[in-house]
């Protein structure tokens, strides 16, 4: 039954475009449109929506991976299912495709049946845009929603978990001969090693080869009544489902013309009768190693994709499970604050608890954004931000957090009296986390009873200088912003400054540091674009 599924097939080889389109039509999918490379495909995608994109990897003008990345960076097309067709054997490149958001991977050569499986999997993993995250600490605390219940927060269907596909079954060997004794002999040679199918004439062999589940290799007799082996091979090469099925001819013909004719029809080998079982088995086994390699390559890529989805599912469920109870706790704290029957000290403590929980929600939300930034899929939606208010909130929380170190943590500014404080152009959640990471880093590095001063400088860009006593160890200065770099910090992950630089650059800003060894002072300098009205 035909299914309305608007598909765009992208390949620089016209024959392959038509073969894939024909296979999709035979499977009942359509309408199907064709593009000769990624650039042409992108122009078509910008004009209309497609339910599915199937693209080759290596193409001129624009590659399949570049097209995929364009789709995932576009709010309009970010959720469009995308199948990548590839002959790649480098795991690093496949990992890049998975990180870029590919829906499924299809290894060449493939059958119509394997294409159908790929389409079904890609469409099954098509998901609606995610619901908005809970607000970051930059939002008003009173606006934080409350989860209906812990059970509701934890209600994640088991069907959302994607398990790796099963290991591939043994390859299929089709034996074609009009003599029953020959079929019996061949079947005994390969019994227990491969899945065996048999055909006693060319018509049945052709039907099996052109089905949705063609064999992996054909041992084809030449001299048969009706359709002989050469005619079967010729018709196989005309059918999109069987044109890539390898053939070994088995024949009593031994002249060069017969061998040449067989090779012209795409035979991978030529075996003469009477058959030497040992020699034939070696030839078939040698070629089946190549078949197995391709099959295991497909299975390997399927597993890589399934494991990546499983990891994403676990991370999504973890975020979901954390956010629900936290939102409920925030609601309870806010209701106590709003009741108005607390003394000043109790009220301050509840405010700090509220801020701490909002910070945890911010971290949960931020983990998703950091992954997008790392994989090049983050799309900045910048807006003017009151950076001075945000900086003061971060410092206020740090004072409570590091009270035991008796630090003096303060905000300074070089803005003239009567002048509006500067605003930056960025994302509230990213900016808050950026400042929080750097203030936290400075407070952890600062000696007890010392000072941590954050100074705000107006201009283009807006600069924030965070100064603390103590210097970055010389051994890690060259790698200070690298991932997992830390030195002597108990429980340190080495992600604070790494993520801070990522967050700054995602907003078209930067983070650098300066060390004064003589004065024993470290300065972290954040630059963020100023909002137009503040320049």
C-alpha positions as CSV (number, residue, x, y, z in Angstrom):
1,X,0.0,0.0,0.0
2,X,1.4,3.4,-1.0
3,X,2.4,5.7,1.8
4,X,2.6,9.5,1.4
5,X,6.2,10.1,2.4
6,X,7.9,13.0,0.6
7,X,11.4,11.8,0.1
8,X,14.4,13.7,-1.3
9,X,17.2,11.4,-2.7
10,X,20.6,13.1,-3.1
11,X,23.4,11.4,-5.1
12,X,25.8,12.7,-7.7
13,X,25.5,9.5,-9.8
14,X,22.3,9.6,-11.8
15,X,22.0,5.8,-11.9
16,X,22.1,5.5,-8.2
17,X,19.5,8.2,-7.8
18,X,17.2,6.4,-10.1
19,X,17.9,3.0,-8.4
20,X,17.1,4.4,-5.0
21,X,14.0,6.2,-6.3
22,X,12.8,2.9,-7.9
23,X,13.4,0.9,-4.7
24,X,11.4,3.5,-2.7
25,X,8.5,3.4,-5.3
26,X,8.5,-0.4,-5.2
27,X,8.3,-0.2,-1.4
28,X,5.3,2.1,-1.7
29,X,6.9,5.3,-0.6
30,X,6.5,8.6,-2.4
31,X,6.5,11.1,-3.9
32,X,10.3,11.0,-4.5
33,X,12.4,14.0,-5.7
34,X,16.0,13.9,-6.8
35,X,19.0,16.1,-6.3
36,X,22.5,15.8,-7.9
37,X,24.5,17.1,-4.8
38,X,24.1,18.7,-1.4
39,X,24.0,22.2,-2.7
40,X,21.1,21.5,-5.0
41,X,19.4,19.5,-2.3
42,X,19.7,22.4,0.2
43,X,18.1,24.8,-2.3
44,X,15.2,22.4,-2.7
45,X,14.9,21.9,1.1
46,X,14.7,25.7,1.6
47,X,11.7,25.9,-0.8
48,X,9.7,23.0,0.7
49,X,9.6,20.5,3.5
50,X,10.5,16.8,3.1
51,X,9.5,13.9,5.3
52,X,12.8,12.2,4.7
53,X,16.2,12.9,3.1
54,X,18.4,10.1,1.8
55,X,21.8,11.2,0.8
56,X,25.1,9.8,-0.4
57,X,28.1,10.9,1.6
58,X,30.8,11.8,-0.9
59,X,29.6,14.4,-3.5
60,X,30.9,17.5,-5.2
61,X,29.7,21.0,-4.5
62,X,28.4,19.9,-1.0
63,X,28.9,16.6,0.7
64,X,26.2,14.6,2.5
65,X,27.7,15.4,5.9
66,X,27.7,19.1,5.2
67,X,24.0,18.9,4.1
68,X,23.2,17.0,7.3
69,X,24.9,19.7,9.4
70,X,22.9,22.4,7.6
71,X,19.6,20.6,8.4
72,X,20.5,20.1,12.0
73,X,21.4,23.8,12.4
74,X,18.1,25.0,10.9
75,X,15.2,25.4,13.3
76,X,12.8,24.6,10.5
77,X,14.5,21.4,9.4
78,X,16.3,20.2,12.5
79,X,14.0,17.2,13.1
80,X,13.9,16.0,9.5
81,X,14.9,12.3,9.3
82,X,18.2,11.8,7.4
83,X,19.6,8.6,6.1
84,X,23.3,8.7,5.1
85,X,24.5,6.3,2.4
86,X,28.1,5.5,2.7
87,X,31.0,3.2,1.8
88,X,33.1,4.7,4.6
89,X,35.1,2.3,6.8
90,X,36.7,4.9,9.1
91,X,34.9,4.8,12.5
92,X,35.9,8.5,13.2
93,X,33.9,9.7,10.2
94,X,30.9,7.6,11.2
95,X,31.1,9.0,14.7
96,X,31.1,12.5,13.2
97,X,27.9,11.6,11.3
98,X,26.3,10.2,14.4
99,X,27.3,13.3,16.4
100,X,25.8,15.5,13.6
101,X,22.4,13.9,14.1
102,X,22.1,11.3,11.4
103,X,18.9,9.2,11.7
104,X,20.3,6.0,10.1
105,X,23.3,4.8,8.1
106,X,23.2,2.6,5.0
107,X,26.3,0.8,3.8
108,X,26.9,0.3,0.1
109,X,25.9,-2.0,-1.5
110,X,22.5,-2.5,0.0
111,X,19.3,-4.3,-0.9
112,X,15.7,-3.0,-1.2
113,X,14.9,-4.9,2.0
114,X,17.8,-3.2,3.9
115,X,16.6,0.2,2.5
116,X,13.1,-0.5,3.8
117,X,14.5,-1.3,7.3
118,X,16.6,1.9,7.2
119,X,13.5,4.0,6.3
120,X,11.4,2.5,9.0
121,X,14.1,3.1,11.6
122,X,14.7,6.7,10.5
123,X,11.0,7.5,10.7
124,X,10.6,5.7,14.0
125,X,13.3,7.9,15.5
126,X,11.7,11.1,14.2
127,X,10.8,13.1,17.3
128,X,8.9,16.3,17.8
129,X,10.7,19.4,18.9
130,X,11.5,19.1,22.7
131,X,9.4,21.0,25.2
132,X,10.9,24.2,26.6
133,X,13.3,23.7,29.4
134,X,12.7,25.0,32.9
135,X,14.0,28.6,33.3
136,X,17.6,29.2,34.1
137,X,18.5,31.2,37.2
138,X,18.6,34.3,35.1
139,X,14.8,34.1,35.0
140,X,12.5,35.3,37.8
141,X,12.4,32.6,40.6
142,X,8.6,33.0,40.9
143,X,8.3,31.9,37.3
144,X,9.7,28.4,37.9
145,X,7.0,25.8,37.2
146,X,6.2,23.0,39.7
147,X,6.0,19.3,38.6
148,X,2.6,17.8,39.1
149,X,4.1,14.8,40.9
150,X,7.3,12.8,41.2
151,X,5.6,9.9,39.4
152,X,4.8,12.2,36.5
153,X,8.4,13.5,36.4
154,X,9.7,9.9,36.3
155,X,7.2,8.7,33.7
156,X,9.5,7.8,30.8
157,X,8.2,5.0,28.5
158,X,10.4,2.0,28.2
159,X,9.9,2.1,24.4
160,X,12.0,5.3,24.4
161,X,15.1,3.2,25.0
162,X,16.8,2.0,21.8
163,X,18.7,-1.3,22.1
164,X,21.5,-2.3,19.7
165,X,20.3,-4.4,16.8
166,X,21.0,-8.2,16.8
167,X,24.1,-9.6,15.2
168,X,23.7,-10.4,11.5
169,X,22.7,-13.9,10.4
170,X,25.0,-16.0,8.2
171,X,25.2,-14.9,4.6
172,X,23.0,-16.5,2.0
173,X,24.3,-18.6,-0.9
174,X,22.1,-19.3,-3.8
175,X,22.9,-22.5,-5.8
176,X,21.6,-22.7,-9.4
177,X,21.8,-25.8,-11.5
178,X,19.3,-27.8,-13.5
179,X,20.7,-31.1,-12.3
180,X,19.5,-32.3,-8.9
181,X,22.7,-34.3,-8.1
182,X,24.8,-31.2,-8.7
183,X,22.6,-29.1,-6.3
184,X,22.9,-31.8,-3.7
185,X,26.7,-31.9,-4.1
186,X,27.0,-28.1,-3.8
187,X,24.6,-28.0,-0.8
188,X,26.7,-30.6,1.1
189,X,29.9,-28.6,0.5
190,X,28.5,-25.5,2.2
191,X,26.0,-27.0,4.6
192,X,26.1,-25.5,8.1
193,X,28.3,-22.6,7.0
194,X,25.9,-20.5,5.0
195,X,22.2,-20.2,4.6
196,X,21.5,-22.2,1.5
197,X,18.9,-21.5,-1.2
198,X,18.5,-23.6,-4.3
199,X,17.0,-23.1,-7.8
200,X,16.8,-25.8,-10.5
201,X,16.2,-23.3,-13.4
202,X,16.9,-19.7,-14.4
203,X,13.4,-18.4,-13.9
204,X,13.3,-19.4,-10.2
205,X,16.9,-18.1,-9.7
206,X,16.0,-14.7,-11.2
207,X,12.9,-14.4,-9.0
208,X,15.0,-15.1,-5.9
209,X,17.7,-12.6,-6.9
210,X,15.1,-9.9,-7.6
211,X,13.2,-10.3,-4.4
212,X,13.4,-8.1,-1.4
213,X,15.9,-10.5,0.2
214,X,18.4,-11.4,-2.5
215,X,21.3,-13.8,-1.8
216,X,24.7,-12.5,-0.9
217,X,26.4,-14.7,-3.5
218,X,25.2,-16.8,-6.5
219,X,26.8,-20.0,-7.8
220,X,25.3,-20.0,-11.2
221,X,25.3,-22.8,-13.8
222,X,25.6,-21.6,-17.4
223,X,24.1,-24.3,-19.5
224,X,20.4,-24.7,-18.5
225,X,17.2,-25.1,-20.5
226,X,15.0,-22.0,-20.7
227,X,17.0,-19.1,-19.3
228,X,20.7,-20.0,-19.3
229,X,23.1,-18.6,-16.8
230,X,24.3,-15.8,-19.0
231,X,20.7,-14.6,-19.6
232,X,20.0,-14.8,-15.8
233,X,23.1,-12.7,-15.1
234,X,22.1,-10.1,-17.8
235,X,18.6,-9.7,-16.4
236,X,20.0,-9.5,-12.8
237,X,22.2,-6.6,-13.9
238,X,19.1,-4.8,-15.2
239,X,17.2,-5.0,-11.9
240,X,18.0,-2.5,-9.1
241,X,17.5,-5.1,-6.4
242,X,19.9,-7.6,-7.9
243,X,22.4,-5.6,-10.0
244,X,25.0,-5.7,-7.2
245,X,24.6,-9.4,-6.3
246,X,28.0,-11.1,-7.0
247,X,28.0,-14.2,-9.3
248,X,30.4,-17.1,-9.6
249,X,29.7,-19.0,-12.8
250,X,29.9,-22.8,-12.6
251,X,30.1,-24.4,-16.1
252,X,31.6,-27.1,-18.3
253,X,32.5,-24.5,-20.8
254,X,36.2,-23.8,-20.7
255,X,36.9,-21.6,-23.7
256,X,38.1,-18.1,-23.4
257,X,35.0,-16.6,-25.1
258,X,32.7,-18.1,-22.5
259,X,34.9,-16.8,-19.6
260,X,35.1,-13.3,-21.2
261,X,31.3,-13.2,-21.6
262,X,30.8,-14.2,-18.0
263,X,33.2,-11.5,-16.8
264,X,31.5,-8.9,-19.0
265,X,28.3,-9.7,-17.1
266,X,30.0,-8.9,-13.8
267,X,31.0,-12.3,-12.6
268,X,33.5,-12.3,-9.7
269,X,34.9,-15.7,-10.6
270,X,34.6,-18.6,-13.0
271,X,34.7,-22.3,-11.9
272,X,34.8,-25.2,-14.5
273,X,33.2,-28.6,-14.1
274,X,33.9,-31.2,-12.9
275,X,34.0,-29.3,-9.6
276,X,36.9,-29.6,-7.2
277,X,35.0,-29.3,-3.8
278,X,38.1,-28.0,-1.9
279,X,39.0,-25.4,-4.5
280,X,35.4,-24.2,-4.9
281,X,35.0,-23.9,-1.1
282,X,38.1,-21.8,-0.9
283,X,37.0,-19.5,-3.6
284,X,33.5,-19.1,-2.1
285,X,34.9,-18.6,1.4
286,X,37.4,-16.0,0.2
287,X,34.7,-14.0,-1.4
288,X,32.3,-14.4,1.5
289,X,34.9,-12.8,3.7
290,X,34.3,-9.6,1.8
291,X,30.5,-10.1,2.0
292,X,30.9,-10.6,5.8
293,X,33.1,-7.6,6.1
294,X,30.4,-5.4,4.5
295,X,27.6,-7.0,6.6
296,X,29.5,-6.6,9.8
297,X,30.4,-3.0,8.8
298,X,26.6,-2.3,8.5
299,X,26.0,-4.1,11.9
300,X,28.8,-2.2,13.5
301,X,27.4,1.1,12.3
302,X,23.9,0.1,13.5
303,X,25.4,-0.7,16.9
304,X,27.2,2.6,17.1
305,X,24.0,4.5,16.2
306,X,22.0,2.4,18.7
307,X,24.5,2.9,21.5
308,X,24.6,6.7,20.8
309,X,20.8,6.8,21.0
310,X,20.8,4.7,24.2
311,X,23.3,7.2,25.7
312,X,21.1,10.1,24.6
313,X,18.0,8.4,26.1
314,X,19.7,7.8,29.4
315,X,20.9,11.4,29.5
316,X,17.5,12.7,28.6
317,X,15.8,10.5,31.3
318,X,18.4,11.6,33.9
319,X,17.7,15.3,33.1
320,X,13.9,14.6,33.2
321,X,14.2,12.7,36.5
322,X,16.2,15.5,38.1
323,X,14.2,18.4,36.9
324,X,10.8,17.2,38.1
325,X,11.6,16.8,41.8
326,X,13.8,20.0,41.7
327,X,10.9,22.0,40.3
328,X,8.6,20.6,43.0
329,X,11.1,21.5,45.7
330,X,11.5,25.0,44.3
331,X,7.7,25.4,44.4
332,X,7.6,24.4,48.0
333,X,10.4,26.9,48.9
334,X,8.7,29.7,47.0
335,X,5.4,29.0,48.8
336,X,7.2,29.3,52.2
337,X,8.8,32.6,51.1
338,X,5.5,34.0,49.8
339,X,3.7,33.1,53.1
340,X,5.5,36.1,54.6
341,X,5.7,34.6,58.2
342,X,9.4,34.1,58.3
343,X,12.1,36.1,60.0
344,X,14.8,37.8,58.0
345,X,17.4,35.0,58.5
346,X,15.0,32.3,57.6
347,X,14.0,34.2,54.5
348,X,17.6,34.6,53.4
349,X,18.3,30.9,53.9
350,X,15.3,29.9,51.8
351,X,16.4,32.4,49.1
352,X,19.8,30.8,49.0
353,X,18.2,27.3,48.8
354,X,16.0,28.5,46.0
355,X,19.0,29.9,44.1
356,X,21.0,26.7,44.7
357,X,18.2,24.5,43.2
358,X,17.8,26.9,40.3
359,X,21.5,26.5,39.6
360,X,21.1,22.7,39.5
361,X,18.3,23.1,37.0
362,X,20.6,25.4,35.0
363,X,23.3,22.7,35.0
364,X,20.9,20.1,33.8
365,X,19.6,22.4,31.0
366,X,23.2,23.4,30.2
367,X,24.4,19.9,29.6
368,X,22.2,19.7,26.5
369,X,23.4,23.0,25.2
370,X,27.1,22.1,25.8
371,X,26.7,19.0,23.8
372,X,25.1,21.0,20.9
373,X,28.0,23.5,21.1
374,X,30.6,20.8,21.1
375,X,29.0,19.1,18.0
376,X,28.4,22.4,16.1
377,X,24.6,22.1,16.4
378,X,24.0,25.0,18.8
379,X,22.0,27.9,17.4
380,X,22.4,31.2,19.4
381,X,19.2,33.2,20.0
382,X,20.8,36.3,21.4
383,X,19.0,39.0,23.4
384,X,20.0,42.0,25.5
385,X,21.0,40.9,29.0
386,X,21.5,43.0,32.2
387,X,24.9,41.5,32.8
388,X,25.6,43.6,36.0
389,X,22.5,42.2,37.7
390,X,23.5,38.7,36.7
391,X,27.0,39.2,38.0
392,X,25.7,40.4,41.3
393,X,23.4,37.3,41.7
394,X,26.4,35.0,41.0
395,X,28.6,36.9,43.5
396,X,25.8,36.8,46.1
397,X,25.5,33.0,45.8
398,X,29.3,32.6,45.9
399,X,29.5,34.5,49.2
400,X,27.2,32.0,50.8
401,X,28.9,29.0,49.2
402,X,32.4,30.0,50.2
403,X,31.6,31.6,53.6
404,X,33.8,29.1,55.3
405,X,36.9,30.5,53.5
406,X,36.1,34.0,54.8
407,X,36.6,35.5,51.3
408,X,35.7,39.1,50.4
409,X,33.8,38.6,47.1
410,X,32.7,41.9,45.5
411,X,31.5,43.5,42.2
412,X,33.1,46.7,41.0
413,X,32.3,48.7,37.8
414,X,33.9,51.5,35.8
415,X,30.5,52.8,34.6
416,X,30.0,56.6,35.3
417,X,27.4,57.6,37.9
418,X,24.0,58.2,36.2
419,X,24.9,56.1,33.2
420,X,22.8,53.0,32.5
421,X,24.8,49.8,33.3
422,X,26.0,48.0,30.1
423,X,24.0,45.1,28.5
424,X,25.5,42.3,26.6
425,X,24.0,40.5,23.6
426,X,23.8,36.8,24.5
427,X,21.9,33.9,26.0
428,X,20.8,34.2,29.7
429,X,21.4,30.6,30.6
430,X,24.8,30.5,28.9
431,X,25.9,33.8,30.3
432,X,24.9,32.9,33.9
433,X,26.7,29.6,33.7
434,X,29.8,31.2,32.2
435,X,30.0,33.7,35.1
436,X,29.2,31.1,37.7
437,X,31.9,28.8,36.5
438,X,34.6,31.5,36.5
439,X,33.6,33.0,39.8
440,X,33.6,29.5,41.3
441,X,37.0,28.8,39.8
442,X,38.4,32.0,41.3
443,X,36.9,31.3,44.7
444,X,38.3,27.8,44.8
445,X,41.7,29.0,43.8
446,X,41.8,31.9,46.2
447,X,43.5,31.5,49.6
448,X,41.4,31.9,52.8
449,X,40.7,35.4,53.9
450,X,41.7,36.9,50.5
451,X,39.7,38.9,47.9
452,X,37.9,37.9,44.7
453,X,36.9,41.0,42.8
454,X,34.8,41.1,39.6
455,X,35.0,44.4,37.7
456,X,32.5,45.2,34.9
457,X,33.9,47.4,32.0
458,X,31.5,49.1,29.5
459,X,32.5,49.2,25.9
460,X,32.4,47.0,22.8
461,X,32.9,44.3,23.8
462,X,31.7,44.5,27.4
463,X,34.5,43.1,29.6
464,X,34.4,41.4,33.0
465,X,37.7,41.0,34.8
466,X,37.7,38.5,37.7
467,X,40.8,38.8,39.9
468,X,41.9,36.5,42.7
469,X,45.0,35.9,44.8
470,X,47.0,32.9,43.7
471,X,48.3,31.9,40.3
472,X,47.5,29.2,37.8
473,X,50.2,26.5,38.1
474,X,52.7,26.9,35.4
475,X,52.3,23.2,34.4
476,X,48.7,23.7,33.2
477,X,48.8,27.3,31.9
478,X,49.1,26.2,28.2
479,X,46.2,23.8,28.7
480,X,44.1,25.8,31.1
481,X,41.0,25.9,28.9
482,X,41.4,22.3,27.7
483,X,38.9,19.6,28.7
484,X,39.6,17.6,31.9
485,X,42.6,19.7,32.9
486,X,43.0,20.2,36.6
487,X,45.8,20.5,39.1
488,X,45.7,19.5,42.8
489,X,42.0,20.4,43.2
490,X,40.1,17.7,45.3
491,X,37.1,16.5,43.3
492,X,37.9,18.8,40.4
493,X,36.6,17.7,37.0
494,X,38.6,20.0,34.8
495,X,35.4,21.1,33.0
496,X,34.8,24.6,34.6
497,X,37.2,26.7,32.5
498,X,36.7,24.4,29.4
499,X,32.9,24.9,29.4
500,X,33.4,28.7,30.2
501,X,35.3,29.2,27.1
502,X,32.8,27.2,25.0
503,X,30.0,29.2,26.4
504,X,31.7,32.5,25.7
505,X,32.6,31.5,22.1
506,X,29.0,30.3,21.5
507,X,28.0,33.9,22.2
508,X,30.7,35.3,19.9
509,X,32.8,36.2,23.0
510,X,36.0,35.0,24.5
511,X,37.7,34.1,27.8
512,X,41.4,34.6,28.4
513,X,43.6,34.8,31.5
514,X,46.6,36.8,32.7
515,X,49.0,35.8,35.5
516,X,51.1,38.2,37.6
517,X,53.7,35.9,39.2
518,X,55.3,38.7,41.1
519,X,52.1,39.9,42.7
520,X,50.7,36.4,42.9
521,X,47.5,37.4,41.1
522,X,45.4,35.7,38.4
523,X,42.9,37.6,36.2
524,X,40.2,36.0,34.1
525,X,38.9,38.3,31.4
526,X,35.5,37.7,29.8
527,X,34.6,39.5,26.6
528,X,31.0,39.5,25.4
529,X,29.3,41.6,22.6
530,X,27.6,44.7,23.9
531,X,23.9,45.1,23.1
532,X,23.5,47.9,20.4
533,X,21.8,50.4,22.8
534,X,24.7,50.2,25.2
535,X,27.5,51.0,22.8
